[in-house]
Amino acid sequence: MKLYRVIVFGLCVCGALLVCQHPGSATLAGRFQVTPDGTAYTYSYSNGTVTVTAPSTSGGNDRELLWASTGITESNTTACATFSGGQDLDQPGIAMRIADDGNQAVTVTENIFSSGGSPRNQFNFDTWNTADDPAFTEFGTATVSGLTSSPATWPLNMCAQITGNLVQFVVWTSGTQPAWGNPTWGGQAALPSSAPFSGQTGYYVGHLTPGTSLEYSNLTVDGQATNPTPSHGYWVVGSDGGIFSFGSAQFYGSTGSLVLQRPVVGIVPTADHGGYWLDASDGGVFSFGDTHFYGSIPGLGLHPAGSGLPNSLNAPIVGMVPSNDDSGYFMVASDGGVFAFGDAHFAGSCPGIVGGCAGAAVAVMPDHSGNGYWLVTKTGNVYAFGDASYLGAPGQGTVTSAVATPDGKGYWVLLSNGQVFAYGDAVNFGSPPSANFNAPDAATAIFATSDGGGYWVSSALGAVFNFGDASNDGSMSGTHLNGSIIAGTGF
């Protein structure tokens, strides 16, 4: 199975850079956007064809790389693709020597802009380094006399390769691939010394017209097909511990058949999506799939809140999140108390603040370093602990859920009426209409895709609303539930 990782390069007129890890794809570290150039592209897959779509809210100035996460790192490489269904200014291409973090690459792309107009039979050779401004450096061009200069040719077949310090490409519209070095159908350029030495191999897409799509098919790397498969998925969990899996999310077990001491309040996945933990309001932890058990509140000898027994929790547990490397987790109680297990680093809690926190806690979210976290309360307040920076809070409504961006540099906050607030590098992709929610069916959970390019909002009675690149893979709406939906998580 081939999964795809995507890095987004966006350039505004002043040259500011957008870097966005954004799949259709593999498990990604996060998403970072420094230019307000609209929504990043979305990706769908069918029978080996990748359909890249620019949402209507896209600024039309994104540049993105995608490659097979199961690919190997190499210096000499060959990749081929067929591009079809595009608009006149869409820019396809092939990317090689892509750094693991996407910060560097070598690309061969069809031209769309030049001082002499926009000849579509010109192709550009570029190196990329996101630490530079601008992020790309052109090291060669080639004009293909076999193609017309205008309009763009669709479908267009393309292969590119690197051998030593030589980059070559060929294109053709029908029949068999032309020979390398054929000046009618290709070109070549010498790599500059600044080019990355090795990396993964994949594809480039840029400047899509908002609201349109471009298809990539016949994808091969080093002669081997790289057919992608969908990778988005999500779980929602009921208060009884019943787990419902959608999309590519796998079912690893649940507590739905168990008699629990206290109700389940959260679900936490492992980074590879191969398992998840459930936590209950008494601090009990249930491990499924490839998770490891690092301890629980009952294991500390503490009884449930309100039990009347000595050594009891002061308040019930309301949420849990993993540490950065999945080797631990945090739990938060409604009074803002934080409990750290495994390698999770305790950095403070509401009871340690003079006067405490305003409102009952509903969520805890780790920051990018693992040495800090945010605590969110029902009244719309956010408190930063450790090295986490305060990024903002709604300060209104009834908060039911919150989730950090995958890179830990921002977060989304959800109100019971479905309204979503975004802070830091979190992008607001929209909110479901408030008419969809009421007292027995409030919006109860928000959970993000692994690239940060979208999120889902779920309700108590099982409805699921998707935004950005989050997929619509189903819901429990209209189904009898033994316990209301209280949490969810996705990738």
N, C-alpha and C positions, 0 to 999 in steps of 0.2 A: 504494500500500500504506500503510495506516495502522498505526502502531505506538503503543503506549500507555506513558506514564510514570505512575508511581504514587508519591504521597507519603502516608505514614501518620502520622496524628495519634492518639496514645493518651493517655488521661487516667486516672490512678489517683485515688483519693479525695482525695489531698492536692493534686492539680492538677499533678503533674509531667508533663512533656510527652515524648511519643515522636514522633520524626520519622524517617521511614524511606522512602528512595527505593527503590521495590520494584515491578518490573513484573510485567506479563506482557508484555514491552515493549521500550521503547527502551533505548539504552545509558545507564546511569545512573552517577552519581558514587559512590554507595555507600549504606550503611545505618547508621543511628544509633539505638540504642534506649536510653532512659534509665529506663524502667520495666519491671519484670519481669512484663509482662502477657501473656506467652505468645507464640506464634508468629504472625507476620503472615499476612494472607490470601494465598491463591494464586489465580491467574487462568488460565482455559482458554477457548478460542475455538472456535466452530463456527458456520458460516453466519451470521456477523454478530452472534452472541449471545455476550456475555461472561458466563461463570459465575464468580462470586466465591465462594470457599469458605473458611470459617473452620476451620482444622485443629482436631482435638480438643484440641490443646495450646494453642489460643488462649484468652486470658483473657476474650474477649467484650466488651472495652472499647476496641477499636481504632477509629479513624476514618481513612478513606483517601480520597484524591482521585486520579482518573486522568483523563488527557486525551491527545489525539492529539499526538504529538511533531511531526507535520507541520502542526499547527494554527498559526494566526497570532495575533499579539498585537493585541488590540483592546479598546476601551472599551465600545462597544455591541455586544451579542451576543445570540443566541438558541440554546438547546439543548433537545432533547427526548429522551425515553427511555420505555421500558415496563419496569416492574419486576414480576417474577413469581417465584413459588415460594418466597417468604420465610416466616419465622417471625413471631410476633406482635410481637417487640421489635426486629426488624431495621429499620434506619434508612436508607432510600435518599434520594437527592436530586440536585440539579444544582449544579455549581460553576462560577463565572465569575471573570474577572480573576485567574486563578491566576498567581502570580509564577513566573518561569522556574525558580527554585530551590524552589518550592512553599511558601515561608515565609508567603505572604499569599494570601488568596482571599476571595471572597464566595460564600456558599452559601444555597440554599433547600432545607430538608429537612423530611421528615415528622417530627412530634414523637413521642417515645417516653416522656419523663419530664416531669412538671410537678408543682407543689404540689397541684394538684387531681386527681391521678391521671395516667393516660396516655391522653388523648384522641387517637386516631389520625387524627382529622379536623382536627387543628391542625397548622399548618406554621410553621416558624421561619426567620427571616432572620438570618444571622450574618455577621460579618466575622472573618477569621482572621489572626493574626500570631503566629508561633511564638516571637517574642522576648518576648511577654507571658505572664503567668500570672494567670488561665487564658488559653489560647491563642485562645479565641473570645469575641466580644462580640455578644450578641443585640441587634438594632436594630429588631425588629418580629416580630409573630405575626399569623396569620390563621386563622380557623376556617372550614372548608369545609362548609356545611350539606348539600351533596349527598352527602357520605360519612357513614357511621356512625362514631361515636366509638370503637366497639369491636365486633368485633376488627378487625385491620388488613385492608385491602382488597387482594387480589391476584387478577389482575394489576391494576396501576395505571399509567395513562398520565400523563405529566407533561411540561410545557414551562415554561421560565423564560426571562426576558429582562431585560437592562438597557438602558434608553434614557435617556441623560443621567444624572440622579441618581435615577431611578425604577427599582425592581426589581419585576417582576410575575411571577406564575406562574398556571397553570391546571392542573387535574387532571381526569381523566374515566375512566370504567370501560368504556365502549363507544361506538361511533359516532364522530362527528367531533369535532375539537378545539373546545371552547367558545371564545367570543370573549374576548380580553383585557379585563379589567375586569369580567367576569361574577362577581358576589359569591357566587353559589351554588357556583361551581366554582373559585374562585381568590381571590387577594388581592394586595396590593401594599404597599410600604414605601419611604420615602425613604432613600437611602444617606447614611450619616454622612460627615462630612468626613475621617474617618480611614480610609475605605475605599481600597483600592488603585485607582489611576487606570485601569490597563489590565492585560491579562494574557491567558492562554489560557483556553479554555472546555472543560469536561468534566463529570465526574460525581463524586458523593460516595457512600460506603458506610460504614456504621458499626454497631457493636454487634451484629454477627452472632452467633447462637447457635453455640458451638463444635460442630463436627462437621456443620454444615449449610451450605447454599448459597443464594445469591440471584442471579437472572438479570437481566441488562440487555440489552435488545434494542431494535430500531427506533431506533438511536442516530443523531441528526443534530445538526449544529452549523451554524447559519445556513442551514438548509434542505438541507445536503449530508450524505449518509450518511457515517458514520465507522466503517466496518466494520473491526475489528482483525484482525490475523493473528498467528499464533504467532511468537515471536522467540527462544525459547531454543534453544540448540544447543551442540554441543561437538565437539572433535577429540581423538582419541587418536593417539599416534605410537609406532611401534616403533623398536627400536634400529637397524634398517636404514634408517630415515627414511621408512618407509611411513606415510601419513596416512590415517586413517579418519574420515569426517565423518558427523555425526548431527544430526537435527533441522534447524534453520535454518542450521547451519554449512555453508558452501560449500567445495568442494575447489578449491584454487588451485595445486596441484602438490606434488611430493614428491621425495625423493632415493632412493626405493625402487628405481629402475632404474639408479642410479649406483654405481660402485665407490668407496667412501669410504675415506679414509686412516684414519679412526677412527670409531667408532659415534656415532650421534646420541644426545644426552642430554636434549634439551628442545625445547619448542615455545612460542613467545611470540606472541600475537595483537596486531594493531593495535587501537586503541580502537574503531574503527568496524566491526570484524570483517571488514574487506575484505581481509585478508591475514595472513600470519604469517611469523615467522622460525624456522628450525631451527638449533640449535647442536650441534656435535659435541664430543667430549671433547678434541680438539686445539685447540678454540677457533675452528674454522671456522664461518662463518655463511652460511646459505642463505636468500635472500629470495624470498618469493612474494606474489602479489597486489599490494596497494597499499603494501607496505613499502618503505623506503629502506635501502640498505646504508651503514652507518656505520663499517665496519672489522671486523677480525678479528684473532685472535692470530697466525695465520700471516702476516698482513699486517704485523705488527710485527717479523717476522723471527725469531720463536720457533718452535722445532721441538716436536713432541709430547713430552709427559712420557714418560720411559722409552725414548726413541729412541736414547740414547747419543750424540747429536750435540751439539755446542756450542750455546749459546744455546737451551736447551730449557726448557720449563715444568718447574717443580719438582713439580707434581702435575697430574693431568688436570682439565679443566673438567667440572663436574657440573650446572650450571644457568645460566639466564639469565633476566632480567626486563627489561621496557622502562622507560625513564624516564617521568616523568609525562605528557609531551606527545608520546610516540612518536618524539621526535627524537634518540633515543639508546637505549643499553641497557647493563646491567651483566652481566658474567659472573663466576662464582665457581668457584674450583678446590677440590679436596678438601682442600687444606691451609689453606683459608680465605682465599686470595689473591683479591682483587677487582680486576676490570679494567673500566674505564669507557670507553665510546665515545660519540661524538656529544655531546649536551649532558648526558649522565649525569654526576652530580657525585660524584667519589671522596671518601669520608669516612672511610677507614680499612679495615683488614683484620686478620685473625688474626695473620699474621706480624709485624704491628706492635705486638701486645700482648706484654708481658713474659710469657713462658711459653706464648704462643700460646693457641689455643682447645682445649677438651677434646673430642676426637673429630674425625672427618673431617667436613668440611662437606658438606651435601646440598642446601642451598637458600639463596638470597638473596631478600629481599622489600623493596621500597621502602616508605617511610612516606608520609604524606599530603602532605608539603611538597616531596618530591623532593630534600631536603638530608640525608637519612638513610636508613638501611636496617637490617634485621635479618639476621643470618646464623645459620642453624640447623645444628646438627651431628647426626651419626648417633646420638650417645649421649644425645640429648634436651636439649641445652643451646641457649640462644638468646643471641646477643650483639648489642647495640645499638650502632650507629655514627652519627656526625653528630648530628642533632637527634632521632633516633628514641628513644623511651622504652622501657625494659625493661618488658614486660607479663606476663612469666611464661614458664615452660617445663615440660615434663613431667618432665625429669630422670630418665627411665626408658625402658626398652624400646629398640627399634631404629627410629629415625626414618628414613623413606624420602622424605618430601615435606612441603612446607609452602606455604601461600599466604596472602597478605595479603587483608584485606577490601577491597572496592572503594574505600572512602574512606581507606584507609591508616592506620586507627586501631585495628587489631587484626589477628589472624591465627589460622589454624588449623594444627595440626601433626598429621601422620599417622604412626602406627606401622605396622610391617610386618604386624602382626596385624589391621589395620583400625581400631584404636581412634583416635578423633579427639579432640583437645584444642583448646579455644577460649580465646582470650585477648583482652583489650581489649574492643572492641565486637563482636567475633565471637560469634555465637550458636551453641551446640552443638545441631545438629538431629538428632544421633544418629550411630551407628557401625554398619557392617555386622557381623554375627556373626563372631567370630574363627574359627569352624569353616569359614568359606569360604576361608581362607588357609592356605598351608603354604609350605615352603621354596622349591619351584619356582614357586609361584603366590602370591607375597606381594602385599600391597597396595602399589602403587608410586606412586600419584599422587592428590592431592586438588586439585580446581579448583572455583572458585566461580561462581555466577551473577552477572551484572553488577550486580544490585541488592543482593547480599550476603544474599539471603533463602534461600539454599540452596547445596548443593555436591554434587559427584559424587566418588566414590572408585572408582578403577580398579585392576585387578589385572594381574599380569605376563602372564597368559594371556588377557586381554581382557575380563573381566567388568567391568560398570559398575554401581554402586549409587548411587541418587539419594536426596537428603534435602532437606527444606524445599520450596522452590518449584522446585527443579531437576527438569527433565522427564526421563521415562524414554523415550529415543528410540532405544534399541538398544545393542548391544555387539558385540564380536568373540568372545565366549565360544563355544567349540566350533568355531572356525574355525582352520585351519592358518595360523600366522604365521611369516614369515621371520625376524622378530626380536621379542623379548618387548616388551610395552608398558611403556615407561619414563616416559612423561609424558602429560599431557593439559591442555586448557584449554577454557573454555566461556564462555557469556554468557547 
